[in-house]
Amino acid sequence: MLQKIQLLDQRITLFMRDHRFSPKVNGWLRFYVRLGDGYIWALFALLMIYILGWKGFLTVLWQSLDSLAVSLILYWVVKLSVKRARPFSFFEHINAEVPPLDKYSFPSGHTMNNLAVACTVFFLVPQVGWVMLLLPVTWGILRIYFGVHWASDIVAGIFLGGISFLIGHFLWNLFIRL
């Protein structure tokens, strides 16, 4: 089973390498994918302060930080247990076109951590949260395109991001009851 997943990952990576956008489009896509490093959350914070007011924003913030903390713990446990090489380390003709934030590939932290926060926001503020759900998925796909992740890293990041939200939400509700 793992061999089939690895083969599919390799095929997807090579397909994306062979089907490139123009340099100008790639420049915009690099800018967009770098927003996943956390920069865009400040804009969403301002939007939520505007929509919800300060008190409502703080509720979203604390619950998002709870989900993010769970996600980061789970992320590092899995990342340091698996230690999967990135595509640009596996293939000599693949370059990392955006900087990876750490050495290993599995799971995608950009997808996982951003999705844990996005799920929390979607749960609490669906009118803006639905947009936030799209961002980690598109960032993940672009991280495959730019040679720093395998497709299965993104799928695992989506799954683990959702799990992180569920655990974080459970812990938040447990904390509130105490």
Sine and cosine of phi, psi and omega as CSV:
sin_phi,cos_phi,sin_psi,cos_psi,sin_omega,cos_omega
0.00,0.00,-0.73,0.68,0.00,-1.00
-0.89,0.46,-0.58,0.81,0.03,-1.00
-0.90,0.44,-0.63,0.78,0.02,-1.00
-0.91,0.40,-0.64,0.77,0.04,-1.00
-0.91,0.42,-0.69,0.72,0.02,-1.00
-0.89,0.46,-0.66,0.75,0.03,-1.00
-0.90,0.45,-0.69,0.72,0.05,-1.00
-0.89,0.45,-0.68,0.73,0.07,-1.00
-0.83,0.56,-0.72,0.69,-0.02,-1.00
-0.90,0.44,-0.66,0.75,0.01,-1.00
-0.90,0.43,-0.68,0.73,0.01,-1.00
-0.90,0.44,-0.69,0.73,0.01,-1.00
-0.88,0.47,-0.71,0.70,0.01,-1.00
-0.93,0.38,-0.59,0.81,0.07,-1.00
-0.87,0.49,-0.72,0.69,0.00,-1.00
-0.92,0.40,-0.57,0.82,0.06,-1.00
-0.91,0.43,-0.59,0.81,-0.05,-1.00
-1.00,0.08,-0.16,0.99,-0.02,-1.00
-0.82,-0.58,0.99,0.12,-0.12,-0.99
-0.98,-0.21,0.46,-0.89,0.15,-0.99
-0.99,0.11,0.07,-1.00,0.04,-1.00
-0.93,0.38,0.36,-0.93,0.03,-1.00
-0.84,0.55,-0.59,0.81,0.01,-1.00
-0.92,0.40,-0.71,0.70,0.03,-1.00
-0.90,0.44,-0.67,0.74,0.04,-1.00
-0.86,0.52,-0.60,0.80,0.04,-1.00
-0.89,0.46,-0.70,0.71,0.04,-1.00
-0.91,0.41,-0.65,0.76,0.01,-1.00
-0.92,0.40,-0.60,0.80,0.08,-1.00
-0.88,0.47,-0.69,0.72,0.05,-1.00
-0.86,0.51,-0.73,0.68,-0.02,-1.00
-0.88,0.47,-0.72,0.70,-0.04,-1.00
-0.92,0.38,-0.49,0.87,0.04,-1.00
-0.94,0.35,-0.36,0.93,0.10,-0.99
-0.87,0.49,-0.45,0.89,0.04,-1.00
-0.93,0.36,-0.15,0.99,0.07,-1.00
-0.96,0.28,-0.04,1.00,0.07,-1.00
0.87,-0.49,-0.14,0.99,-0.11,-0.99
-0.91,0.42,-0.56,0.83,-0.11,-0.99
-0.96,0.28,-0.33,0.94,-0.06,-1.00
-0.91,0.42,-0.46,0.89,0.05,-1.00
-0.90,0.43,-0.64,0.77,0.04,-1.00
-0.91,0.40,-0.66,0.75,0.05,-1.00
-0.91,0.41,-0.57,0.82,0.04,-1.00
-0.89,0.46,-0.72,0.70,0.03,-1.00
-0.89,0.46,-0.66,0.75,0.04,-1.00
-0.88,0.47,-0.66,0.75,-0.01,-1.00
-0.95,0.30,-0.55,0.83,0.11,-0.99
-0.88,0.47,-0.67,0.74,0.03,-1.00
-0.89,0.46,-0.72,0.70,-0.06,-1.00
-0.96,0.26,-0.71,0.71,-0.17,-0.99
-0.98,-0.18,-0.28,0.96,-0.15,-0.99
0.99,0.15,0.16,-0.99,-0.10,-0.99
-0.89,0.45,-0.70,0.71,-0.05,-1.00
-0.90,0.43,-0.71,0.70,0.03,-1.00
-0.90,0.44,-0.63,0.78,0.04,-1.00
-0.88,0.47,-0.68,0.73,-0.01,-1.00
-0.88,0.47,-0.59,0.81,0.07,-1.00
-0.87,0.48,-0.74,0.67,0.02,-1.00
-0.90,0.44,-0.68,0.73,-0.02,-1.00
-0.87,0.50,-0.77,0.63,-0.06,-1.00
-0.91,0.42,-0.64,0.77,0.02,-1.00
-0.94,0.35,-0.56,0.83,0.06,-1.00
-0.92,0.39,-0.66,0.75,0.03,-1.00
-0.90,0.43,-0.56,0.83,0.07,-1.00
-0.89,0.46,-0.76,0.65,0.03,-1.00
-0.90,0.44,-0.63,0.78,0.01,-1.00
-0.91,0.43,-0.65,0.76,0.02,-1.00
-0.88,0.47,-0.70,0.72,0.05,-1.00
-0.88,0.48,-0.70,0.72,-0.02,-1.00
-0.88,0.48,-0.70,0.71,-0.02,-1.00
-0.90,0.43,-0.65,0.76,0.04,-1.00
-0.89,0.45,-0.76,0.65,0.01,-1.00
-0.88,0.47,-0.66,0.75,0.01,-1.00
-0.84,0.54,-0.78,0.62,-0.06,-1.00
-0.93,0.36,-0.58,0.82,0.06,-1.00
-0.89,0.47,-0.75,0.66,-0.02,-1.00
-0.93,0.36,-0.73,0.68,-0.06,-1.00
-0.84,0.54,-0.72,0.70,-0.04,-1.00
-0.98,0.18,-0.26,0.97,0.09,-1.00
-0.99,0.12,-0.64,0.77,-0.09,-1.00
-1.00,0.09,-0.72,0.69,0.00,-1.00
0.78,0.62,0.79,0.61,-0.02,-1.00
-0.99,0.14,0.71,-0.70,0.03,-1.00
-0.93,0.36,0.54,-0.84,0.03,-1.00
-0.98,0.18,0.37,-0.93,-0.02,-1.00
-0.82,0.57,-0.63,0.77,-0.02,-1.00
-0.94,0.35,-0.30,0.95,0.10,-1.00
-1.00,0.07,-0.44,0.90,-0.05,-1.00
-0.99,0.11,-0.71,0.70,-0.01,-1.00
-0.97,-0.23,0.78,-0.63,0.03,-1.00
-0.92,0.39,-0.49,0.87,-0.08,-1.00
-1.00,-0.07,0.19,0.98,0.10,-0.99
-0.95,-0.31,0.76,-0.65,0.04,-1.00
-0.94,-0.35,0.51,-0.86,0.14,-0.99
-0.98,0.18,0.95,-0.31,-0.06,-1.00
-1.00,-0.02,-0.13,0.99,0.19,-0.98
-0.73,-0.68,0.51,-0.86,-0.07,-1.00
-0.96,0.28,0.79,-0.61,0.11,-0.99
-0.96,0.29,0.53,-0.85,-0.05,-1.00
-1.00,0.05,-0.20,0.98,0.07,-1.00
-0.46,-0.89,-0.05,-1.00,-0.15,-0.99
-0.98,0.20,-0.58,0.81,-0.17,-0.98
-0.97,-0.23,0.28,-0.96,-0.18,-0.98
-0.99,-0.16,-0.63,0.78,-0.18,-0.98
-0.97,-0.23,0.78,-0.63,-0.15,0.99
-1.00,0.08,0.08,-1.00,0.06,-1.00
-0.97,0.26,0.93,-0.37,0.03,-1.00
-0.93,0.38,-0.59,0.81,0.05,-1.00
-0.85,0.52,-0.73,0.68,-0.01,-1.00
-0.93,0.38,-0.76,0.65,-0.09,-1.00
-0.89,0.46,-0.80,0.60,-0.08,-1.00
-0.93,0.36,-0.69,0.73,0.02,-1.00
-0.92,0.39,-0.58,0.81,0.01,-1.00
-0.94,0.33,-0.59,0.81,0.05,-1.00
-0.86,0.51,-0.70,0.72,0.04,-1.00
-0.93,0.37,-0.70,0.72,-0.03,-1.00
-0.89,0.46,-0.63,0.78,0.04,-1.00
-0.89,0.45,-0.64,0.76,0.03,-1.00
-0.89,0.46,-0.73,0.69,0.01,-1.00
-0.90,0.43,-0.67,0.74,0.02,-1.00
-0.87,0.50,-0.66,0.75,0.01,-1.00
-0.89,0.45,-0.64,0.77,-0.09,-1.00
-1.00,-0.01,-0.55,0.84,-0.08,-1.00
-0.66,-0.75,0.96,0.29,-0.11,-0.99
-0.87,0.49,-0.43,0.90,-0.03,-1.00
-0.91,0.42,-0.42,0.91,0.12,-0.99
-0.92,-0.40,-0.37,0.93,-0.06,-1.00
-0.90,0.43,-0.51,0.86,-0.02,-1.00
-0.89,0.45,-0.59,0.81,0.05,-1.00
-0.91,0.41,-0.66,0.75,-0.02,-1.00
-0.91,0.42,-0.45,0.89,0.06,-1.00
-0.93,0.37,-0.53,0.85,-0.01,-1.00
-0.95,0.30,-0.54,0.84,-0.09,-1.00
-0.87,0.50,-0.80,0.60,-0.03,-1.00
-0.87,0.48,-0.55,0.83,0.01,-1.00
-0.93,0.37,-0.72,0.69,0.00,-1.00
-0.93,0.38,-0.61,0.79,0.07,-1.00
-0.88,0.47,-0.64,0.76,0.01,-1.00
-0.89,0.46,-0.72,0.69,0.02,-1.00
-0.87,0.49,-0.66,0.75,0.01,-1.00
-0.93,0.37,-0.49,0.87,0.04,-1.00
-0.94,0.34,-0.44,0.90,0.17,-0.99
-0.93,0.36,-0.74,0.67,-0.02,-1.00
-0.83,0.55,-0.63,0.78,-0.05,-1.00
-1.00,0.00,0.17,0.99,0.20,-0.98
0.99,0.14,0.25,0.97,-0.04,-1.00
-0.96,-0.29,-0.12,0.99,0.03,-1.00
-0.60,-0.80,0.42,-0.91,0.17,-0.99
-1.00,-0.01,0.37,-0.93,0.01,-1.00
-0.87,0.49,-0.64,0.77,-0.01,-1.00
-0.92,0.39,-0.42,0.91,0.11,-0.99
-0.89,0.45,-0.63,0.77,-0.03,-1.00
-0.95,0.31,-0.69,0.72,0.03,-1.00
-0.87,0.50,-0.71,0.71,0.04,-1.00
-0.90,0.44,-0.62,0.78,0.04,-1.00
-0.88,0.47,-0.64,0.77,0.05,-1.00
-0.90,0.44,-0.75,0.67,-0.01,-1.00
-0.88,0.47,-0.76,0.65,-0.04,-1.00
-0.94,0.34,-0.50,0.86,0.10,-1.00
-0.91,0.42,-0.67,0.74,0.06,-1.00
-0.90,0.43,-0.67,0.74,0.04,-1.00
-0.89,0.45,-0.66,0.75,0.01,-1.00
-0.88,0.48,-0.67,0.74,0.06,-1.00
-0.87,0.49,-0.73,0.68,-0.03,-1.00
-0.88,0.48,-0.69,0.72,0.03,-1.00
-0.91,0.41,-0.71,0.70,0.02,-1.00
-0.87,0.50,-0.67,0.75,0.02,-1.00
-0.90,0.43,-0.69,0.73,0.05,-1.00
-0.87,0.50,-0.74,0.68,0.00,-1.00
-0.89,0.45,-0.63,0.77,0.03,-1.00
-0.87,0.49,-0.73,0.68,0.01,-1.00
-0.91,0.42,-0.60,0.80,0.07,-1.00
-0.90,0.44,-0.69,0.72,0.01,-1.00
-0.89,0.45,-0.67,0.74,-0.03,-1.00
-0.90,0.44,-0.62,0.78,0.01,-1.00
-0.92,0.39,-0.50,0.87,0.01,-1.00
-0.97,0.24,0.00,0.00,0.00,0.00
